[in-house]
Amino acid sequence: MEHFDFIVIGSGPSGRRAAIQAAKLGRKVLVVERGRKVGGVSVHTGTIPSKTLRETVLNLSGWRERGFYGRSYRVKQDITADDLRNRLHLTLGHEVEVLEHQFARNRVNTLRGEARFVDSHAIEVHGDEGEVHHLSANSFLIAVGTHPFRPNYIPFDGKTVLDSDEIVEIETLPRSLAVIGAGVIGVEYATIFNALDVRVTLIEPRDSMLDFIDKEIREDFTYQLRDSAMVLRFGNKVEKVEKQADGFCDIHLEGGRKVRAQMVLFAAGRMGSTRALNLEACGLSTDHRGRLKVDPKTLQTDVPHIYAAGDVIGFPSLASTSMEQGRVAACHALGVAAIEPPEYFPYGIYSVPEISTVGMTEAEVAERGIPYEVGLARFRETSRGHIMGLDRGMLKMIFSLKTRRLLGCHIVGEGATELIHIGQAVLNLKGTLDYFVENTFNYPTLAEAYKVAALDAFNRMGGVQIAPHITGED
């Protein structure tokens, strides 16, 4: 039985970051990956494929230029599924090559196969050809990610009724698409296909979507979706999905309503990929979604030398936060002090248009009883917005009236996931409104919206300057 200092199960964002961190600390590290290539869900079916698909669609459809040339404008008139897949495979090949090189450069051992615990310090890895490897370690990290929730009442077939892992490999583009589930994944794919002029219906049993997003941003986003001809069916629970002889699908909703579409994407939740791990052997259990509970500071499970990170531990389930979780887990497991990430991290939704947010929403600020003011900027108010043909897009900042500190930053529109990092830096450095008012931004840029929004808040606050060195918590 070969022994390692640290065994990582899964090579997604948290797994690869943990393995490389442990290797840099001079430890003997092994990554076990059951997929054909390293990278996990993030590289092969999740983050990278969906964002590559989005960029391809926006480029080929000419979506970004329609403000100038009209909604009928397209860069390529007849876009096919092959057009989407070609760029996707090039991108995935590059990602895998980079990751394999990182593992080799840092002397991280890798093993392909499915891992299962024998006891709390040992695992078996079963290969495709029946071989079994017996391994032990001082510490483990479970970074197996998630897979789509597939309820029995949905007739998945991989062609007309698909989950979010299958949608990236479709063979033909549908004329119409029904998306069940208005979470982040459902919203992203619904808007991507909508940009291709596919008739999209988004179905959600709740009365709204993306409830963790600031309400004003969410309302603006919802308006943009409806204005782009997307049909939103909120407050409608799906009772059953029927495939018809003519190739269409009928989605029967509670109350008797029916949605008819050529293709159905079911994107209502994901499950932790923990079933094959035989967690009972090491004294662990999961919740009803297959997720593990951990200490949020150390990432330790109920078994102290076994850690878990990434989507398998639940919210926020972001590649960016998963990477930091992997780093912190590896450092703690190996007895090295880890610098904790800042309190606030950005959340990005790669929809069309993008949404990104950091810090508190207006509702959260009000709930805490903090006196505040809001500054708004529309992208059309910036010269760069005019140059780009943007008639939509909004940046919102929330400031404390007492200390003038930035409390939250929320953006919907082109480049939101890039722009948010300015707000993130100021927020985590405890910066104030005065930073945005007094500093110079490149002209013309969309980042100017920060200054416009700050001046908006400054004017609402009466334009009164106070000592810039006030400190203290709200």
C-alpha positions in Angstrom: 0.0 0.0 0.0 1.6 3.3 -1.2 1.5 6.1 1.3 1.1 9.8 0.7 1.1 12.9 2.8 -2.1 14.2 1.1 -4.5 12.6 -1.3 -7.0 14.8 -3.2 -10.1 13.1 -4.7 -11.1 15.2 -7.7 -9.2 17.6 -9.9 -11.6 20.5 -10.2 -10.8 24.0 -9.0 -10.5 23.2 -5.3 -8.7 19.9 -5.9 -6.1 21.2 -8.2 -5.4 24.3 -6.1 -5.1 22.1 -3.0 -2.8 19.6 -4.7 -0.4 22.3 -6.1 -0.3 24.1 -2.7 0.6 20.9 -0.9 3.2 20.0 -3.5 4.8 23.5 -3.1 5.1 22.8 0.6 7.3 19.8 -0.3 4.8 17.1 0.5 4.0 13.9 -1.4 0.7 14.5 -3.1 -1.7 12.4 -5.2 -4.7 13.5 -7.2 -7.3 10.8 -8.1 -9.6 11.7 -11.0 -12.2 9.4 -12.3 -12.8 11.3 -15.6 -10.8 10.6 -18.7 -8.8 13.8 -18.3 -8.0 16.1 -15.3 -10.0 19.3 -14.8 -13.3 18.0 -13.2 -16.7 19.3 -13.9 -15.4 22.9 -14.1 -13.3 22.2 -17.2 -15.4 19.5 -19.0 -19.1 20.2 -18.4 -19.5 23.3 -16.2 -17.7 26.6 -15.9 -15.3 26.6 -18.9 -17.7 25.0 -21.4 -20.7 27.3 -20.5 -18.6 30.5 -20.6 -16.9 29.4 -23.9 -20.4 28.7 -25.4 -21.5 32.1 -24.2 -18.6 33.9 -25.8 -18.9 32.0 -29.1 -22.6 32.8 -29.3 -22.1 36.5 -28.6 -19.3 36.7 -31.2 -21.1 34.8 -34.0 -24.5 36.2 -33.4 -23.3 39.8 -33.4 -25.2 40.4 -30.2 -22.9 43.1 -28.9 -23.3 45.1 -32.1 -27.1 45.0 -32.3 -27.4 48.3 -30.6 -26.0 49.9 -33.8 -27.2 47.6 -36.5 -30.5 46.3 -35.2 -31.8 43.0 -33.8 -31.5 41.2 -37.2 -27.7 41.8 -37.4 -25.5 38.7 -37.3 -21.8 38.1 -37.9 -22.6 34.5 -39.2 -26.1 34.0 -40.7 -26.4 30.2 -40.2 -24.9 29.3 -36.9 -24.7 25.5 -36.2 -24.0 23.3 -33.2 -20.7 22.4 -34.9 -19.7 26.1 -34.8 -20.2 26.1 -31.0 -18.5 22.8 -30.4 -15.4 23.6 -32.5 -14.4 26.5 -30.3 -15.4 24.6 -27.1 -13.1 21.7 -27.9 -10.1 24.0 -28.6 -10.7 25.8 -25.3 -11.0 22.5 -23.3 -7.9 21.1 -24.9 -5.9 24.1 -23.8 -7.3 24.0 -20.3 -6.4 20.3 -19.8 -2.9 20.9 -21.3 -2.2 23.8 -18.9 -3.4 21.8 -15.9 -1.4 18.7 -16.8 1.7 20.9 -17.1 1.0 22.5 -13.7 0.8 19.1 -12.1 4.0 17.9 -13.8 5.9 21.0 -13.0 5.0 20.8 -9.3 5.5 17.0 -9.2 1.9 16.2 -8.3 1.1 12.5 -8.8 -2.1 11.7 -10.7 -4.1 8.5 -10.9 -7.1 7.8 -13.0 -9.9 5.8 -11.5 -12.8 5.8 -9.0 -11.9 6.2 -5.4 -13.7 4.7 -2.4 -12.8 4.8 1.3 -11.7 1.5 3.0 -11.3 3.3 6.3 -10.5 6.8 7.5 -6.9 6.6 6.3 -7.1 4.3 3.3 -8.8 4.2 -0.1 -9.1 1.9 -3.1 -9.0 3.3 -6.6 -10.7 1.2 -9.3 -9.4 1.7 -12.8 -11.3 1.1 -16.1 -9.6 -2.2 -16.8 -10.4 -3.7 -13.4 -7.1 -2.9 -11.7 -7.3 -1.8 -8.0 -4.8 0.5 -6.3 -4.6 0.4 -2.5 -3.4 3.8 -1.1 -3.2 5.5 2.3 -2.6 9.1 3.4 -2.2 11.3 6.5 -4.9 13.6 5.2 -7.5 13.6 2.4 -9.4 16.3 0.5 -12.8 15.4 -1.0 -13.2 17.6 -4.0 -15.5 15.5 -6.2 -17.9 18.3 -7.2 -21.5 17.8 -8.2 -23.6 16.3 -11.0 -27.1 17.4 -12.3 -30.2 16.4 -10.3 -32.2 14.1 -12.5 -35.7 13.4 -11.1 -37.6 10.3 -12.3 -40.5 12.3 -13.8 -38.2 13.9 -16.4 -37.7 11.6 -19.5 -34.0 12.4 -20.1 -32.8 11.1 -23.5 -29.7 13.2 -24.1 -31.1 14.7 -27.4 -34.4 16.5 -26.8 -34.6 16.4 -23.0 -31.2 17.2 -21.4 -29.5 18.1 -18.2 -26.9 20.9 -17.9 -23.9 18.5 -18.5 -25.4 17.3 -21.8 -26.4 20.7 -23.2 -22.9 21.6 -24.2 -22.7 18.7 -26.7 -26.0 19.1 -28.6 -25.9 18.0 -32.2 -28.4 20.5 -33.6 -29.7 23.9 -32.4 -33.4 23.9 -31.5 -35.9 26.4 -32.8 -37.4 26.6 -29.3 -36.1 25.7 -25.9 -37.8 25.3 -22.5 -35.5 25.7 -19.5 -36.8 24.3 -16.2 -35.1 26.0 -13.2 -34.2 29.7 -13.0 -31.1 29.3 -10.8 -27.8 30.5 -12.0 -27.2 27.6 -14.5 -30.7 27.7 -15.9 -30.6 31.5 -16.4 -27.2 31.4 -18.0 -28.2 28.8 -20.6 -31.6 30.4 -21.2 -30.1 33.8 -22.0 -27.3 32.2 -24.2 -29.8 30.4 -26.4 -32.0 33.5 -26.4 -29.1 35.5 -27.9 -29.1 33.0 -30.7 -32.7 33.9 -31.4 -34.0 30.6 -30.1 -37.4 31.0 -28.7 -36.8 30.4 -24.9 -39.3 29.8 -22.1 -37.9 29.9 -18.6 -39.9 28.0 -16.0 -39.5 28.4 -12.3 -41.8 27.2 -9.4 -40.8 30.2 -7.2 -42.3 33.6 -7.8 -38.9 35.1 -8.7 -35.3 34.2 -9.6 -31.8 34.8 -8.2 -33.2 36.0 -4.9 -29.6 36.6 -3.5 -29.1 39.4 -6.0 -30.0 43.0 -5.1 -33.6 43.5 -6.0 -33.1 46.6 -8.2 -30.5 44.8 -10.3 -32.8 41.7 -10.5 -35.7 43.8 -11.7 -33.6 45.5 -14.3 -32.3 42.1 -15.5 -35.8 40.6 -15.6 -37.0 43.6 -17.7 -34.2 43.0 -20.2 -35.1 39.4 -20.5 -38.7 40.1 -21.3 -37.7 42.9 -23.7 -35.6 40.4 -25.6 -38.7 38.2 -26.1 -37.9 35.6 -23.5 -41.0 34.1 -21.9 -40.8 33.9 -18.1 -43.1 31.5 -16.3 -42.7 32.1 -12.6 -44.8 30.4 -9.9 -45.3 27.4 -12.2 -44.4 24.0 -11.0 -43.7 21.3 -13.6 -45.9 18.2 -13.2 -44.6 16.2 -16.1 -42.8 16.3 -19.4 -44.0 14.3 -22.4 -42.1 13.7 -25.7 -44.4 13.8 -28.7 -44.3 11.9 -32.0 -43.6 15.1 -33.9 -40.3 15.6 -32.1 -41.6 18.3 -29.7 -42.0 18.1 -25.9 -45.0 19.2 -23.9 -44.2 20.5 -20.4 -47.4 20.3 -18.2 -47.5 23.0 -15.5 -49.5 23.0 -12.3 -52.8 24.6 -12.9 -53.3 23.1 -16.4 -51.0 25.3 -18.5 -48.7 23.7 -21.1 -45.4 24.8 -22.7 -44.4 23.3 -26.0 -40.8 23.3 -27.1 -38.4 21.4 -29.4 -35.9 20.9 -26.7 -36.0 20.9 -22.8 -33.2 21.7 -20.5 -33.7 20.6 -16.9 -31.5 22.7 -14.6 -33.1 22.6 -11.3 -30.3 21.8 -8.9 -27.2 19.6 -8.5 -26.2 16.7 -6.3 -22.9 16.1 -4.6 -21.0 13.3 -6.4 -20.3 11.4 -3.2 -22.3 8.2 -3.7 -19.3 6.1 -4.9 -17.0 7.2 -2.1 -18.2 4.7 0.5 -18.2 7.5 3.1 -19.7 5.2 5.8 -16.3 3.4 6.0 -14.6 6.6 7.1 -17.4 7.8 9.4 -18.9 10.5 7.2 -22.5 11.1 6.0 -24.1 13.6 3.6 -27.3 15.6 3.4 -30.2 14.8 1.1 -28.3 16.5 -1.8 -25.1 14.4 -1.3 -23.2 17.4 0.1 -20.7 17.3 3.1 -20.8 19.6 6.1 -17.5 21.3 6.9 -16.0 23.9 9.3 -16.2 27.0 7.2 -12.8 28.2 8.4 -10.7 25.1 8.2 -12.8 23.0 5.7 -12.5 20.0 8.0 -15.4 17.5 8.0 -16.5 15.6 11.1 -13.4 13.5 10.7 -10.6 16.0 11.4 -8.0 14.7 8.9 -10.6 14.5 6.0 -11.4 17.8 4.4 -13.9 18.8 1.7 -14.0 21.8 -0.6 -15.8 23.1 -3.7 -19.3 22.5 -4.9 -19.6 19.3 -2.8 -19.9 21.5 0.3 -22.6 23.8 -1.2 -22.9 27.6 -1.4 -21.4 29.6 -3.0 -20.3 26.9 -5.5 -18.0 29.2 -7.5 -14.8 28.1 -9.2 -13.1 31.2 -7.7 -14.1 30.5 -4.1 -13.5 26.7 -4.5 -9.9 27.4 -5.4 -9.4 29.4 -2.2 -11.1 26.7 -0.2 -8.7 24.1 -1.6 -5.7 26.3 -0.7 -6.9 26.8 2.9 -7.7 23.1 3.3 -4.3 22.0 2.1 -2.5 24.5 4.4 -4.5 23.5 7.4 -4.1 19.8 6.7 -0.3 20.2 6.5 0.0 22.4 9.6 0.9 25.6 7.7 -0.8 28.9 8.6 -3.1 30.0 5.7 -4.0 33.6 5.1 -7.8 33.7 5.2 -9.5 35.2 2.1 -11.1 38.6 2.6 -14.7 38.7 3.9 -16.3 39.8 0.6 -15.8 37.9 -2.7 -17.5 38.7 -6.1 -20.3 36.6 -7.4 -20.5 36.4 -11.2 -23.5 35.2 -13.3 -22.4 34.8 -17.0 -25.8 35.4 -18.4 -26.7 37.7 -21.3 -26.4 40.4 -20.0 -23.9 39.6 -17.2 -24.6 40.2 -13.5 -21.9 40.6 -10.8 -22.2 41.6 -7.2 -20.0 42.0 -4.1 -20.9 43.0 -0.6 -24.3 43.7 0.9 -27.5 44.2 -1.0 -29.7 47.2 -0.3 -32.1 44.9 1.6 -29.3 43.5 3.8 -28.1 47.0 4.6 -31.6 48.1 5.6 -32.1 45.0 7.6 -29.0 45.8 9.7 -30.4 49.3 10.3 -27.4 51.0 8.7 -28.2 54.6 7.4 -27.2 54.5 3.8 -27.3 56.2 0.4 -27.3 54.7 -3.1 -25.5 55.9 -6.2 -26.6 54.7 -9.7 -24.9 54.9 -13.1 -26.3 53.8 -16.4 -23.8 52.6 -19.0 -25.4 54.8 -21.6 -24.3 57.8 -19.4 -20.6 56.9 -20.2 -18.9 57.8 -23.5 -17.6 54.2 -23.8 -21.2 53.0 -23.5 -22.2 55.1 -26.5 -19.2 53.9 -28.5 -20.1 50.3 -27.8 -23.8 51.0 -28.6 -25.0 50.1 -25.1 -28.5 51.3 -24.2 -28.7 49.0 -21.2 -26.5 48.2 -18.2 -26.4 49.7 -14.7 -23.9 50.0 -11.8 -25.2 50.5 -8.3 -23.2 51.3 -5.2 -24.3 51.5 -1.6 -22.5 53.8 0.9 -22.8 54.2 4.7 -24.0 57.7 5.6 -22.0 57.6 8.8 -18.6 56.5 7.5 -19.0 57.0 3.8 -17.6 53.4 3.4 -18.7 51.3 0.4 -21.0 48.6 1.6 -22.0 46.9 -1.6 -21.5 47.0 -5.4 -23.9 45.5 -7.9 -23.7 45.5 -11.7 -25.8 44.3 -14.6 -24.6 44.7 -18.1 -21.7 44.2 -20.5 -18.4 43.4 -18.7 -20.0 43.2 -15.2 -17.9 40.3 -14.1 -14.7 42.3 -15.0 -15.8 45.7 -13.7 -16.8 44.3 -10.3 -13.2 43.9 -9.1 -12.8 47.6 -8.7 -15.7 47.6 -6.2 -14.3 44.4 -4.6 -10.9 46.0 -3.9 -12.4 49.2 -2.4 -14.8 47.2 -0.3 -12.2 44.9 1.2 -9.8 47.7 1.8 -12.6 49.6 3.6 -12.6 52.4 1.1 -15.1 55.3 1.0 -17.1 57.2 -1.5 -14.3 59.7 -1.7 -12.0 57.3 -3.5 -14.4 57.2 -6.5 -15.0 60.9 -6.5 -11.4 62.0 -6.2 -9.7 59.5 -8.4 -9.2 59.5 -12.2 -10.5 56.7 -14.4 -9.4 56.0 -17.9 -11.5 57.8 -20.5 -13.5 56.5 -22.2 -14.2 53.3 -20.3 -17.2 51.6 -18.7 -15.3 51.9 -15.4 -16.2 55.6 -15.5 -19.6 54.4 -14.3 -18.0 54.1 -10.8 -17.4 57.8 -10.8 -20.8 58.6 -12.1 -22.5 56.4 -9.5 -20.3 57.9 -6.7 -21.2 61.5 -7.8 -24.8 60.5 -7.8 -24.6 59.3 -4.2 -22.4 62.3 -3.3 -25.1 64.7 -4.5 -27.9 62.7 -2.7 -25.9 63.0 0.5 -25.8 66.8 0.0 -22.3 67.0 -1.3 -21.0 67.5 2.2 -17.3 66.6 2.7 -16.3 65.1 6.0 -12.9 64.1 7.4 -11.6 61.3 5.1 -9.9 59.4 7.9 -13.1 58.4 9.9 -12.8 54.8 11.0 -15.1 52.4 12.8 -17.7 49.8 12.0 -21.3 50.4 10.9 
